[in-house]
Amino acid sequence: MENDEPLLSIGELARRTGLPVRTIRFWSDAGVLPPVARTAGGRRLYDAADAAQLELLATLRAHA
């Protein structure tokens, strides 16, 4: 990540996108949306670009 935008936890990402944490975790584990970083405790962290990608994925899934 090259900018100073704050990283989002998976819960914050879920609230921002309206997707369930379970769906984000599934897509992350499948490699569709890997986290940009992890905390020392192993929690996934995402950036604003990930939020935009998730919103696109959700839209495409809804229209499939």
PDBQT receptor file of N, H, CA, C and O in Angstrom, charges set to zero:
ATOM      1  N   MET A   1       0.849  -1.169   0.000  1.00  0.00    +0.000 N 
ATOM      2  CA  MET A   1       0.000   0.000   0.000  1.00  0.00    +0.000 C 
ATOM      3  C   MET A   1       0.892   1.228   0.000  1.00  0.00    +0.000 C 
ATOM      4  O   MET A   1       1.844   1.306   0.776  1.00  0.00    +0.000 OA
ATOM      5  N   GLU A   2       0.590   2.193  -0.870  1.00  0.00    +0.000 N 
ATOM      6  H   GLU A   2      -0.184   2.130  -1.501  1.00  0.00    +0.000 HD
ATOM      7  CA  GLU A   2       1.471   3.325  -1.039  1.00  0.00    +0.000 C 
ATOM      8  C   GLU A   2       0.916   4.619  -0.461  1.00  0.00    +0.000 C 
ATOM      9  O   GLU A   2       1.608   5.635  -0.517  1.00  0.00    +0.000 OA
ATOM     10  N   ASN A   3      -0.276   4.640   0.083  1.00  0.00    +0.000 N 
ATOM     11  H   ASN A   3      -0.838   3.814   0.129  1.00  0.00    +0.000 HD
ATOM     12  CA  ASN A   3      -0.835   5.878   0.612  1.00  0.00    +0.000 C 
ATOM     13  C   ASN A   3      -0.996   5.783   2.124  1.00  0.00    +0.000 C 
ATOM     14  O   ASN A   3      -0.680   4.770   2.747  1.00  0.00    +0.000 OA
ATOM     15  N   ASP A   4      -1.495   6.868   2.685  1.00  0.00    +0.000 N 
ATOM     16  H   ASP A   4      -1.752   7.691   2.179  1.00  0.00    +0.000 HD
ATOM     17  CA  ASP A   4      -1.631   6.927   4.139  1.00  0.00    +0.000 C 
ATOM     18  C   ASP A   4      -3.050   6.657   4.620  1.00  0.00    +0.000 C 
ATOM     19  O   ASP A   4      -3.394   7.016   5.746  1.00  0.00    +0.000 OA
ATOM     20  N   GLU A   5      -3.878   6.033   3.792  1.00  0.00    +0.000 N 
ATOM     21  H   GLU A   5      -3.599   5.741   2.877  1.00  0.00    +0.000 HD
ATOM     22  CA  GLU A   5      -5.240   5.713   4.201  1.00  0.00    +0.000 C 
ATOM     23  C   GLU A   5      -5.196   4.681   5.319  1.00  0.00    +0.000 C 
ATOM     24  O   GLU A   5      -4.351   3.787   5.320  1.00  0.00    +0.000 OA
ATOM     25  N   PRO A   6      -6.120   4.815   6.274  1.00  0.00    +0.000 N 
ATOM     26  CA  PRO A   6      -6.138   3.826   7.360  1.00  0.00    +0.000 C 
ATOM     27  C   PRO A   6      -6.577   2.457   6.854  1.00  0.00    +0.000 C 
ATOM     28  O   PRO A   6      -7.377   2.347   5.926  1.00  0.00    +0.000 OA
ATOM     29  N   LEU A   7      -6.045   1.437   7.474  1.00  0.00    +0.000 N 
ATOM     30  H   LEU A   7      -5.394   1.527   8.228  1.00  0.00    +0.000 HD
ATOM     31  CA  LEU A   7      -6.457   0.077   7.143  1.00  0.00    +0.000 C 
ATOM     32  C   LEU A   7      -7.700  -0.261   7.934  1.00  0.00    +0.000 C 
ATOM     33  O   LEU A   7      -7.887   0.211   9.056  1.00  0.00    +0.000 OA
ATOM     34  N   LEU A   8      -8.542  -1.077   7.343  1.00  0.00    +0.000 N 
ATOM     35  H   LEU A   8      -8.390  -1.460   6.432  1.00  0.00    +0.000 HD
ATOM     36  CA  LEU A   8      -9.825  -1.449   7.940  1.00  0.00    +0.000 C 
ATOM     37  C   LEU A   8      -9.775  -2.881   8.446  1.00  0.00    +0.000 C 
ATOM     38  O   LEU A   8      -9.205  -3.758   7.797  1.00  0.00    +0.000 OA
ATOM     39  N   SER A   9     -10.370  -3.111   9.595  1.00  0.00    +0.000 N 
ATOM     40  H   SER A   9     -10.834  -2.398  10.122  1.00  0.00    +0.000 HD
ATOM     41  CA  SER A   9     -10.539  -4.480  10.060  1.00  0.00    +0.000 C 
ATOM     42  C   SER A   9     -11.621  -5.127   9.210  1.00  0.00    +0.000 C 
ATOM     43  O   SER A   9     -12.330  -4.440   8.474  1.00  0.00    +0.000 OA
ATOM     44  N   ILE A  10     -11.748  -6.423   9.307  1.00  0.00    +0.000 N 
ATOM     45  H   ILE A  10     -11.172  -6.980   9.905  1.00  0.00    +0.000 HD
ATOM     46  CA  ILE A  10     -12.770  -7.120   8.519  1.00  0.00    +0.000 C 
ATOM     47  C   ILE A  10     -14.179  -6.673   8.944  1.00  0.00    +0.000 C 
ATOM     48  O   ILE A  10     -15.086  -6.608   8.114  1.00  0.00    +0.000 OA
ATOM     49  N   GLY A  11     -14.355  -6.369  10.228  1.00  0.00    +0.000 N 
ATOM     50  H   GLY A  11     -13.618  -6.422  10.901  1.00  0.00    +0.000 HD
ATOM     51  CA  GLY A  11     -15.647  -5.870  10.706  1.00  0.00    +0.000 C 
ATOM     52  C   GLY A  11     -15.969  -4.497  10.149  1.00  0.00    +0.000 C 
ATOM     53  O   GLY A  11     -17.104  -4.233   9.753  1.00  0.00    +0.000 OA
ATOM     54  N   GLU A  12     -14.972  -3.622  10.118  1.00  0.00    +0.000 N 
ATOM     55  H   GLU A  12     -14.050  -3.837  10.440  1.00  0.00    +0.000 HD
ATOM     56  CA  GLU A  12     -15.166  -2.288   9.545  1.00  0.00    +0.000 C 
ATOM     57  C   GLU A  12     -15.451  -2.384   8.051  1.00  0.00    +0.000 C 
ATOM     58  O   GLU A  12     -16.284  -1.647   7.524  1.00  0.00    +0.000 OA
ATOM     59  N   LEU A  13     -14.763  -3.286   7.377  1.00  0.00    +0.000 N 
ATOM     60  H   LEU A  13     -14.086  -3.884   7.805  1.00  0.00    +0.000 HD
ATOM     61  CA  LEU A  13     -14.987  -3.495   5.954  1.00  0.00    +0.000 C 
ATOM     62  C   LEU A  13     -16.407  -4.016   5.707  1.00  0.00    +0.000 C 
ATOM     63  O   LEU A  13     -17.067  -3.601   4.755  1.00  0.00    +0.000 OA
ATOM     64  N   ALA A  14     -16.863  -4.910   6.554  1.00  0.00    +0.000 N 
ATOM     65  H   ALA A  14     -16.327  -5.247   7.328  1.00  0.00    +0.000 HD
ATOM     66  CA  ALA A  14     -18.224  -5.441   6.430  1.00  0.00    +0.000 C 
ATOM     67  C   ALA A  14     -19.254  -4.331   6.607  1.00  0.00    +0.000 C 
ATOM     68  O   ALA A  14     -20.216  -4.254   5.843  1.00  0.00    +0.000 OA
ATOM     69  N   ARG A  15     -19.064  -3.474   7.600  1.00  0.00    +0.000 N 
ATOM     70  H   ARG A  15     -18.282  -3.536   8.220  1.00  0.00    +0.000 HD
ATOM     71  CA  ARG A  15     -19.995  -2.357   7.812  1.00  0.00    +0.000 C 
ATOM     72  C   ARG A  15     -19.985  -1.397   6.632  1.00  0.00    +0.000 C 
ATOM     73  O   ARG A  15     -21.034  -0.897   6.226  1.00  0.00    +0.000 OA
ATOM     74  N   ARG A  16     -18.814  -1.142   6.086  1.00  0.00    +0.000 N 
ATOM     75  H   ARG A  16     -17.962  -1.548   6.416  1.00  0.00    +0.000 HD
ATOM     76  CA  ARG A  16     -18.691  -0.197   4.969  1.00  0.00    +0.000 C 
ATOM     77  C   ARG A  16     -19.347  -0.738   3.708  1.00  0.00    +0.000 C 
ATOM     78  O   ARG A  16     -19.960   0.024   2.961  1.00  0.00    +0.000 OA
ATOM     79  N   THR A  17     -19.233  -2.032   3.457  1.00  0.00    +0.000 N 
ATOM     80  H   THR A  17     -18.736  -2.651   4.064  1.00  0.00    +0.000 HD
ATOM     81  CA  THR A  17     -19.739  -2.622   2.214  1.00  0.00    +0.000 C 
ATOM     82  C   THR A  17     -21.125  -3.235   2.345  1.00  0.00    +0.000 C 
ATOM     83  O   THR A  17     -21.799  -3.465   1.341  1.00  0.00    +0.000 OA
ATOM     84  N   GLY A  18     -21.558  -3.501   3.578  1.00  0.00    +0.000 N 
ATOM     85  H   GLY A  18     -21.010  -3.314   4.394  1.00  0.00    +0.000 HD
ATOM     86  CA  GLY A  18     -22.844  -4.157   3.775  1.00  0.00    +0.000 C 
ATOM     87  C   GLY A  18     -22.795  -5.660   3.578  1.00  0.00    +0.000 C 
ATOM     88  O   GLY A  18     -23.837  -6.317   3.568  1.00  0.00    +0.000 OA
ATOM     89  N   LEU A  19     -21.602  -6.214   3.421  1.00  0.00    +0.000 N 
ATOM     90  H   LEU A  19     -20.757  -5.681   3.429  1.00  0.00    +0.000 HD
ATOM     91  CA  LEU A  19     -21.448  -7.664   3.252  1.00  0.00    +0.000 C 
ATOM     92  C   LEU A  19     -21.162  -8.319   4.598  1.00  0.00    +0.000 C 
ATOM     93  O   LEU A  19     -20.537  -7.709   5.466  1.00  0.00    +0.000 OA
ATOM     94  N   PRO A  20     -21.612  -9.544   4.773  1.00  0.00    +0.000 N 
ATOM     95  CA  PRO A  20     -21.306 -10.250   6.025  1.00  0.00    +0.000 C 
ATOM     96  C   PRO A  20     -19.809 -10.552   6.143  1.00  0.00    +0.000 C 
ATOM     97  O   PRO A  20     -19.133 -10.799   5.144  1.00  0.00    +0.000 OA
ATOM     98  N   VAL A  21     -19.310 -10.528   7.367  1.00  0.00    +0.000 N 
ATOM     99  H   VAL A  21     -19.859 -10.327   8.178  1.00  0.00    +0.000 HD
ATOM    100  CA  VAL A  21     -17.917 -10.875   7.629  1.00  0.00    +0.000 C 
ATOM    101  C   VAL A  21     -17.617 -12.256   7.057  1.00  0.00    +0.000 C 
ATOM    102  O   VAL A  21     -16.546 -12.479   6.494  1.00  0.00    +0.000 OA
ATOM    103  N   ARG A  22     -18.550 -13.169   7.199  1.00  0.00    +0.000 N 
ATOM    104  H   ARG A  22     -19.420 -12.988   7.657  1.00  0.00    +0.000 HD
ATOM    105  CA  ARG A  22     -18.353 -14.538   6.717  1.00  0.00    +0.000 C 
ATOM    106  C   ARG A  22     -18.069 -14.574   5.216  1.00  0.00    +0.000 C 
ATOM    107  O   ARG A  22     -17.217 -15.339   4.764  1.00  0.00    +0.000 OA
ATOM    108  N   THR A  23     -18.780 -13.748   4.439  1.00  0.00    +0.000 N 
ATOM    109  H   THR A  23     -19.472 -13.126   4.806  1.00  0.00    +0.000 HD
ATOM    110  CA  THR A  23     -18.568 -13.689   2.990  1.00  0.00    +0.000 C 
ATOM    111  C   THR A  23     -17.197 -13.114   2.672  1.00  0.00    +0.000 C 
ATOM    112  O   THR A  23     -16.491 -13.630   1.807  1.00  0.00    +0.000 OA
ATOM    113  N   ILE A  24     -16.818 -12.046   3.370  1.00  0.00    +0.000 N 
ATOM    114  H   ILE A  24     -17.393 -11.626   4.073  1.00  0.00    +0.000 HD
ATOM    115  CA  ILE A  24     -15.505 -11.435   3.140  1.00  0.00    +0.000 C 
ATOM    116  C   ILE A  24     -14.408 -12.433   3.483  1.00  0.00    +0.000 C 
ATOM    117  O   ILE A  24     -13.435 -12.569   2.740  1.00  0.00    +0.000 OA
ATOM    118  N   ARG A  25     -14.558 -13.123   4.594  1.00  0.00    +0.000 N 
ATOM    119  H   ARG A  25     -15.347 -13.012   5.198  1.00  0.00    +0.000 HD
ATOM    120  CA  ARG A  25     -13.553 -14.118   4.997  1.00  0.00    +0.000 C 
ATOM    121  C   ARG A  25     -13.460 -15.237   3.952  1.00  0.00    +0.000 C 
ATOM    122  O   ARG A  25     -12.362 -15.682   3.619  1.00  0.00    +0.000 OA
ATOM    123  N   PHE A  26     -14.610 -15.692   3.434  1.00  0.00    +0.000 N 
ATOM    124  H   PHE A  26     -15.503 -15.330   3.704  1.00  0.00    +0.000 HD
ATOM    125  CA  PHE A  26     -14.621 -16.741   2.413  1.00  0.00    +0.000 C 
ATOM    126  C   PHE A  26     -13.875 -16.275   1.161  1.00  0.00    +0.000 C 
ATOM    127  O   PHE A  26     -13.021 -16.994   0.642  1.00  0.00    +0.000 OA
ATOM    128  N   TRP A  27     -14.197 -15.074   0.678  1.00  0.00    +0.000 N 
ATOM    129  H   TRP A  27     -14.890 -14.490   1.100  1.00  0.00    +0.000 HD
ATOM    130  CA  TRP A  27     -13.543 -14.554  -0.520  1.00  0.00    +0.000 C 
ATOM    131  C   TRP A  27     -12.061 -14.318  -0.271  1.00  0.00    +0.000 C 
ATOM    132  O   TRP A  27     -11.242 -14.500  -1.172  1.00  0.00    +0.000 OA
ATOM    133  N   SER A  28     -11.717 -13.916   0.937  1.00  0.00    +0.000 N 
ATOM    134  H   SER A  28     -12.382 -13.768   1.668  1.00  0.00    +0.000 HD
ATOM    135  CA  SER A  28     -10.310 -13.711   1.278  1.00  0.00    +0.000 C 
ATOM    136  C   SER A  28      -9.558 -15.044   1.267  1.00  0.00    +0.000 C 
ATOM    137  O   SER A  28      -8.471 -15.139   0.697  1.00  0.00    +0.000 OA
ATOM    138  N   ASP A  29     -10.130 -16.065   1.891  1.00  0.00    +0.000 N 
ATOM    139  H   ASP A  29     -11.013 -15.988   2.354  1.00  0.00    +0.000 HD
ATOM    140  CA  ASP A  29      -9.501 -17.388   1.936  1.00  0.00    +0.000 C 
ATOM    141  C   ASP A  29      -9.392 -18.008   0.543  1.00  0.00    +0.000 C 
ATOM    142  O   ASP A  29      -8.466 -18.772   0.273  1.00  0.00    +0.000 OA
ATOM    143  N   ALA A  30     -10.338 -17.680  -0.341  1.00  0.00    +0.000 N 
ATOM    144  H   ALA A  30     -11.091 -17.059  -0.122  1.00  0.00    +0.000 HD
ATOM    145  CA  ALA A  30     -10.330 -18.203  -1.702  1.00  0.00    +0.000 C 
ATOM    146  C   ALA A  30      -9.341 -17.461  -2.600  1.00  0.00    +0.000 C 
ATOM    147  O   ALA A  30      -9.093 -17.880  -3.731  1.00  0.00    +0.000 OA
ATOM    148  N   GLY A  31      -8.775 -16.357  -2.099  1.00  0.00    +0.000 N 
ATOM    149  H   GLY A  31      -8.977 -16.016  -1.181  1.00  0.00    +0.000 HD
ATOM    150  CA  GLY A  31      -7.811 -15.595  -2.874  1.00  0.00    +0.000 C 
ATOM    151  C   GLY A  31      -8.412 -14.510  -3.738  1.00  0.00    +0.000 C 
ATOM    152  O   GLY A  31      -7.693 -13.822  -4.463  1.00  0.00    +0.000 OA
ATOM    153  N   VAL A  32      -9.736 -14.344  -3.669  1.00  0.00    +0.000 N 
ATOM    154  H   VAL A  32     -10.320 -14.902  -3.080  1.00  0.00    +0.000 HD
ATOM    155  CA  VAL A  32     -10.398 -13.305  -4.456  1.00  0.00    +0.000 C 
ATOM    156  C   VAL A  32     -10.051 -11.923  -3.912  1.00  0.00    +0.000 C 
ATOM    157  O   VAL A  32      -9.892 -10.973  -4.679  1.00  0.00    +0.000 OA
ATOM    158  N   LEU A  33      -9.935 -11.809  -2.607  1.00  0.00    +0.000 N 
ATOM    159  H   LEU A  33     -10.064 -12.580  -1.983  1.00  0.00    +0.000 HD
ATOM    160  CA  LEU A  33      -9.639 -10.538  -1.951  1.00  0.00    +0.000 C 
ATOM    161  C   LEU A  33      -8.708 -10.781  -0.764  1.00  0.00    +0.000 C 
ATOM    162  O   LEU A  33      -9.151 -10.748   0.384  1.00  0.00    +0.000 OA
ATOM    163  N   PRO A  34      -7.432 -11.022  -1.026  1.00  0.00    +0.000 N 
ATOM    164  CA  PRO A  34      -6.519 -11.258   0.088  1.00  0.00    +0.000 C 
ATOM    165  C   PRO A  34      -6.296  -9.975   0.882  1.00  0.00    +0.000 C 
ATOM    166  O   PRO A  34      -6.314  -8.893   0.296  1.00  0.00    +0.000 OA
ATOM    167  N   PRO A  35      -6.088 -10.060   2.186  1.00  0.00    +0.000 N 
ATOM    168  CA  PRO A  35      -5.836  -8.869   2.989  1.00  0.00    +0.000 C 
ATOM    169  C   PRO A  35      -4.509  -8.230   2.589  1.00  0.00    +0.000 C 
ATOM    170  O   PRO A  35      -3.576  -8.920   2.178  1.00  0.00    +0.000 OA
ATOM    171  N   VAL A  36      -4.437  -6.899   2.716  1.00  0.00    +0.000 N 
ATOM    172  H   VAL A  36      -5.195  -6.339   3.050  1.00  0.00    +0.000 HD
ATOM    173  CA  VAL A  36      -3.193  -6.214   2.384  1.00  0.00    +0.000 C 
ATOM    174  C   VAL A  36      -2.174  -6.351   3.511  1.00  0.00    +0.000 C 
ATOM    175  O   VAL A  36      -0.972  -6.190   3.298  1.00  0.00    +0.000 OA
ATOM    176  N   ALA A  37      -2.664  -6.651   4.706  1.00  0.00    +0.000 N 
ATOM    177  H   ALA A  37      -3.640  -6.782   4.879  1.00  0.00    +0.000 HD
ATOM    178  CA  ALA A  37      -1.775  -6.801   5.864  1.00  0.00    +0.000 C 
ATOM    179  C   ALA A  37      -2.497  -7.611   6.929  1.00  0.00    +0.000 C 
ATOM    180  O   ALA A  37      -3.690  -7.896   6.822  1.00  0.00    +0.000 OA
ATOM    181  N   ARG A  38      -1.749  -7.972   7.952  1.00  0.00    +0.000 N 
ATOM    182  H   ARG A  38      -0.780  -7.741   8.039  1.00  0.00    +0.000 HD
ATOM    183  CA  ARG A  38      -2.312  -8.640   9.127  1.00  0.00    +0.000 C 
ATOM    184  C   ARG A  38      -1.705  -8.005  10.366  1.00  0.00    +0.000 C 
ATOM    185  O   ARG A  38      -0.559  -7.554  10.355  1.00  0.00    +0.000 OA
ATOM    186  N   THR A  39      -2.487  -7.977  11.427  1.00  0.00    +0.000 N 
ATOM    187  H   THR A  39      -3.418  -8.342  11.436  1.00  0.00    +0.000 HD
ATOM    188  CA  THR A  39      -1.973  -7.467  12.687  1.00  0.00    +0.000 C 
ATOM    189  C   THR A  39      -1.026  -8.501  13.284  1.00  0.00    +0.000 C 
ATOM    190  O   THR A  39      -0.917  -9.620  12.784  1.00  0.00    +0.000 OA
ATOM    191  N   ALA A  40      -0.347  -8.115  14.354  1.00  0.00    +0.000 N 
ATOM    192  H   ALA A  40      -0.436  -7.206  14.760  1.00  0.00    +0.000 HD
ATOM    193  CA  ALA A  40       0.534  -9.054  15.045  1.00  0.00    +0.000 C 
ATOM    194  C   ALA A  40      -0.246 -10.264  15.539  1.00  0.00    +0.000 C 
ATOM    195  O   ALA A  40       0.313 -11.354  15.659  1.00  0.00    +0.000 OA
ATOM    196  N   GLY A  41      -1.534 -10.082  15.827  1.00  0.00    +0.000 N 
ATOM    197  H   GLY A  41      -1.988  -9.197  15.729  1.00  0.00    +0.000 HD
ATOM    198  CA  GLY A  41      -2.389 -11.171  16.282  1.00  0.00    +0.000 C 
ATOM    199  C   GLY A  41      -3.009 -11.970  15.150  1.00  0.00    +0.000 C 
ATOM    200  O   GLY A  41      -3.768 -12.905  15.404  1.00  0.00    +0.000 OA
ATOM    201  N   GLY A  42      -2.699 -11.618  13.891  1.00  0.00    +0.000 N 
ATOM    202  H   GLY A  42      -2.082 -10.858  13.686  1.00  0.00    +0.000 HD
ATOM    203  CA  GLY A  42      -3.204 -12.372  12.748  1.00  0.00    +0.000 C 
ATOM    204  C   GLY A  42      -4.513 -11.869  12.166  1.00  0.00    +0.000 C 
ATOM    205  O   GLY A  42      -5.057 -12.486  11.251  1.00  0.00    +0.000 OA
ATOM    206  N   ARG A  43      -5.031 -10.750  12.683  1.00  0.00    +0.000 N 
ATOM    207  H   ARG A  43      -4.589 -10.248  13.426  1.00  0.00    +0.000 HD
ATOM    208  CA  ARG A  43      -6.286 -10.218  12.131  1.00  0.00    +0.000 C 
ATOM    209  C   ARG A  43      -6.045  -9.586  10.766  1.00  0.00    +0.000 C 
ATOM    210  O   ARG A  43      -5.022  -8.942  10.534  1.00  0.00    +0.000 OA
ATOM    211  N   ARG A  44      -7.004  -9.782   9.871  1.00  0.00    +0.000 N 
ATOM    212  H   ARG A  44      -7.836 -10.305  10.060  1.00  0.00    +0.000 HD
ATOM    213  CA  ARG A  44      -6.887  -9.290   8.504  1.00  0.00    +0.000 C 
ATOM    214  C   ARG A  44      -7.128  -7.780   8.469  1.00  0.00    +0.000 C 
ATOM    215  O   ARG A  44      -7.972  -7.255   9.195  1.00  0.00    +0.000 OA
ATOM    216  N   LEU A  45      -6.374  -7.100   7.616  1.00  0.00    +0.000 N 
ATOM    217  H   LEU A  45      -5.689  -7.526   7.026  1.00  0.00    +0.000 HD
ATOM    218  CA  LEU A  45      -6.540  -5.665   7.417  1.00  0.00    +0.000 C 
ATOM    219  C   LEU A  45      -6.690  -5.387   5.929  1.00  0.00    +0.000 C 
ATOM    220  O   LEU A  45      -6.004  -5.985   5.101  1.00  0.00    +0.000 OA
ATOM    221  N   TYR A  46      -7.593  -4.476   5.601  1.00  0.00    +0.000 N 
ATOM    222  H   TYR A  46      -8.151  -3.990   6.274  1.00  0.00    +0.000 HD
ATOM    223  CA  TYR A  46      -7.921  -4.151   4.219  1.00  0.00    +0.000 C 
ATOM    224  C   TYR A  46      -7.842  -2.648   4.030  1.00  0.00    +0.000 C 
ATOM    225  O   TYR A  46      -7.903  -1.889   4.997  1.00  0.00    +0.000 OA
ATOM    226  N   ASP A  47      -7.704  -2.211   2.758  1.00  0.00    +0.000 N 
ATOM    227  H   ASP A  47      -7.655  -2.828   1.972  1.00  0.00    +0.000 HD
ATOM    228  CA  ASP A  47      -7.664  -0.786   2.480  1.00  0.00    +0.000 C 
ATOM    229  C   ASP A  47      -8.904  -0.363   1.694  1.00  0.00    +0.000 C 
ATOM    230  O   ASP A  47      -9.782  -1.180   1.417  1.00  0.00    +0.000 OA
ATOM    231  N   ALA A  48      -8.964   0.923   1.340  1.00  0.00    +0.000 N 
ATOM    232  H   ALA A  48      -8.251   1.586   1.565  1.00  0.00    +0.000 HD
ATOM    233  CA  ALA A  48     -10.133   1.466   0.631  1.00  0.00    +0.000 C 
ATOM    234  C   ALA A  48     -10.313   0.807  -0.733  1.00  0.00    +0.000 C 
ATOM    235  O   ALA A  48     -11.443   0.636  -1.190  1.00  0.00    +0.000 OA
ATOM    236  N   ALA A  49      -9.226   0.440  -1.381  1.00  0.00    +0.000 N 
ATOM    237  H   ALA A  49      -8.307   0.579  -1.010  1.00  0.00    +0.000 HD
ATOM    238  CA  ALA A  49      -9.331  -0.238  -2.684  1.00  0.00    +0.000 C 
ATOM    239  C   ALA A  49     -10.022  -1.587  -2.527  1.00  0.00    +0.000 C 
ATOM    240  O   ALA A  49     -10.779  -2.003  -3.404  1.00  0.00    +0.000 OA
ATOM    241  N   ASP A  50      -9.768  -2.266  -1.424  1.00  0.00    +0.000 N 
ATOM    242  H   ASP A  50      -9.153  -1.929  -0.711  1.00  0.00    +0.000 HD
ATOM    243  CA  ASP A  50     -10.439  -3.548  -1.159  1.00  0.00    +0.000 C 
ATOM    244  C   ASP A  50     -11.938  -3.333  -0.977  1.00  0.00    +0.000 C 
ATOM    245  O   ASP A  50     -12.744  -4.139  -1.441  1.00  0.00    +0.000 OA
ATOM    246  N   ALA A  51     -12.309  -2.254  -0.305  1.00  0.00    +0.000 N 
ATOM    247  H   ALA A  51     -11.654  -1.599   0.072  1.00  0.00    +0.000 HD
ATOM    248  CA  ALA A  51     -13.732  -1.947  -0.118  1.00  0.00    +0.000 C 
ATOM    249  C   ALA A  51     -14.399  -1.734  -1.474  1.00  0.00    +0.000 C 
ATOM    250  O   ALA A  51     -15.495  -2.240  -1.717  1.00  0.00    +0.000 OA
ATOM    251  N   ALA A  52     -13.745  -0.993  -2.349  1.00  0.00    +0.000 N 
ATOM    252  H   ALA A  52     -12.854  -0.582  -2.152  1.00  0.00    +0.000 HD
ATOM    253  CA  ALA A  52     -14.289  -0.754  -3.686  1.00  0.00    +0.000 C 
ATOM    254  C   ALA A  52     -14.402  -2.056  -4.470  1.00  0.00    +0.000 C 
ATOM    255  O   ALA A  52     -15.394  -2.282  -5.163  1.00  0.00    +0.000 OA
ATOM    256  N   GLN A  53     -13.386  -2.915  -4.361  1.00  0.00    +0.000 N 
ATOM    257  H   GLN A  53     -12.580  -2.732  -3.798  1.00  0.00    +0.000 HD
ATOM    258  CA  GLN A  53     -13.428  -4.198  -5.067  1.00  0.00    +0.000 C 
ATOM    259  C   GLN A  53     -14.554  -5.081  -4.530  1.00  0.00    +0.000 C 
ATOM    260  O   GLN A  53     -15.233  -5.762  -5.299  1.00  0.00    +0.000 OA
ATOM    261  N   LEU A  54     -14.749  -5.070  -3.224  1.00  0.00    +0.000 N 
ATOM    262  H   LEU A  54     -14.198  -4.517  -2.599  1.00  0.00    +0.000 HD
ATOM    263  CA  LEU A  54     -15.834  -5.860  -2.640  1.00  0.00    +0.000 C 
ATOM    264  C   LEU A  54     -17.195  -5.361  -3.100  1.00  0.00    +0.000 C 
ATOM    265  O   LEU A  54     -18.090  -6.159  -3.381  1.00  0.00    +0.000 OA
ATOM    266  N   GLU A  55     -17.353  -4.053  -3.176  1.00  0.00    +0.000 N 
ATOM    267  H   GLU A  55     -16.626  -3.406  -2.947  1.00  0.00    +0.000 HD
ATOM    268  CA  GLU A  55     -18.624  -3.501  -3.648  1.00  0.00    +0.000 C 
ATOM    269  C   GLU A  55     -18.882  -3.917  -5.092  1.00  0.00    +0.000 C 
ATOM    270  O   GLU A  55     -20.017  -4.227  -5.454  1.00  0.00    +0.000 OA
ATOM    271  N   LEU A  56     -17.843  -3.925  -5.917  1.00  0.00    +0.000 N 
ATOM    272  H   LEU A  56     -16.921  -3.673  -5.623  1.00  0.00    +0.000 HD
ATOM    273  CA  LEU A  56     -17.978  -4.385  -7.301  1.00  0.00    +0.000 C 
ATOM    274  C   LEU A  56     -18.342  -5.865  -7.345  1.00  0.00    +0.000 C 
ATOM    275  O   LEU A  56     -19.240  -6.258  -8.090  1.00  0.00    +0.000 OA
ATOM    276  N   LEU A  57     -17.659  -6.685  -6.561  1.00  0.00    +0.000 N 
ATOM    277  H   LEU A  57     -16.929  -6.366  -5.956  1.00  0.00    +0.000 HD
ATOM    278  CA  LEU A  57     -17.963  -8.115  -6.519  1.00  0.00    +0.000 C 
ATOM    279  C   LEU A  57     -19.408  -8.366  -6.092  1.00  0.00    +0.000 C 
ATOM    280  O   LEU A  57     -20.093  -9.211  -6.668  1.00  0.00    +0.000 OA
ATOM    281  N   ALA A  58     -19.865  -7.630  -5.083  1.00  0.00    +0.000 N 
ATOM    282  H   ALA A  58     -19.308  -6.943  -4.616  1.00  0.00    +0.000 HD
ATOM    283  CA  ALA A  58     -21.241  -7.787  -4.613  1.00  0.00    +0.000 C 
ATOM    284  C   ALA A  58     -22.243  -7.408  -5.692  1.00  0.00    +0.000 C 
ATOM    285  O   ALA A  58     -23.267  -8.073  -5.854  1.00  0.00    +0.000 OA
ATOM    286  N   THR A  59     -21.950  -6.335  -6.435  1.00  0.00    +0.000 N 
ATOM    287  H   THR A  59     -21.119  -5.795  -6.303  1.00  0.00    +0.000 HD
ATOM    288  CA  THR A  59     -22.828  -5.909  -7.515  1.00  0.00    +0.000 C 
ATOM    289  C   THR A  59     -22.863  -6.961  -8.618  1.00  0.00    +0.000 C 
ATOM    290  O   THR A  59     -23.933  -7.316  -9.114  1.00  0.00    +0.000 OA
ATOM    291  N   LEU A  60     -21.703  -7.451  -8.995  1.00  0.00    +0.000 N 
ATOM    292  H   LEU A  60     -20.834  -7.162  -8.592  1.00  0.00    +0.000 HD
ATOM    293  CA  LEU A  60     -21.650  -8.473 -10.048  1.00  0.00    +0.000 C 
ATOM    294  C   LEU A  60     -22.374  -9.743  -9.615  1.00  0.00    +0.000 C 
ATOM    295  O   LEU A  60     -23.075 -10.364 -10.415  1.00  0.00    +0.000 OA
ATOM    296  N   ARG A  61     -22.209 -10.127  -8.362  1.00  0.00    +0.000 N 
ATOM    297  H   ARG A  61     -21.640  -9.623  -7.712  1.00  0.00    +0.000 HD
ATOM    298  CA  ARG A  61     -22.874 -11.327  -7.852  1.00  0.00    +0.000 C 
ATOM    299  C   ARG A  61     -24.386 -11.142  -7.858  1.00  0.00    +0.000 C 
ATOM    300  O   ARG A  61     -25.124 -12.079  -8.161  1.00  0.00    +0.000 OA
ATOM    301  N   ALA A  62     -24.849  -9.944  -7.526  1.00  0.00    +0.000 N 
ATOM    302  H   ALA A  62     -24.249  -9.183  -7.280  1.00  0.00    +0.000 HD
ATOM    303  CA  ALA A  62     -26.286  -9.689  -7.489  1.00  0.00    +0.000 C 
ATOM    304  C   ALA A  62     -26.914  -9.704  -8.880  1.00  0.00    +0.000 C 
ATOM    305  O   ALA A  62     -28.110  -9.964  -9.016  1.00  0.00    +0.000 OA
ATOM    306  N   HIS A  63     -26.122  -9.429  -9.907  1.00  0.00    +0.000 N 
ATOM    307  H   HIS A  63     -25.150  -9.218  -9.797  1.00  0.00    +0.000 HD
ATOM    308  CA  HIS A  63     -26.634  -9.375 -11.267  1.00  0.00    +0.000 C 
ATOM    309  C   HIS A  63     -26.262 -10.607 -12.087  1.00  0.00    +0.000 C 
ATOM    310  O   HIS A  63     -26.456 -10.624 -13.303  1.00  0.00    +0.000 OA
ATOM    311  N   ALA A  64     -25.739 -11.619 -11.442  1.00  0.00    +0.000 N 
ATOM    312  H   ALA A  64     -25.582 -11.605 -10.454  1.00  0.00    +0.000 HD
ATOM    313  CA  ALA A  64     -25.340 -12.831 -12.166  1.00  0.00    +0.000 C 
ATOM    314  C   ALA A  64     -26.513 -13.740 -12.415  1.00  0.00    +0.000 C 
ATOM    315  O   ALA A  64     -26.355 -14.804 -13.013  1.00  0.00    +0.000 OA
TER     316      ALA A  64
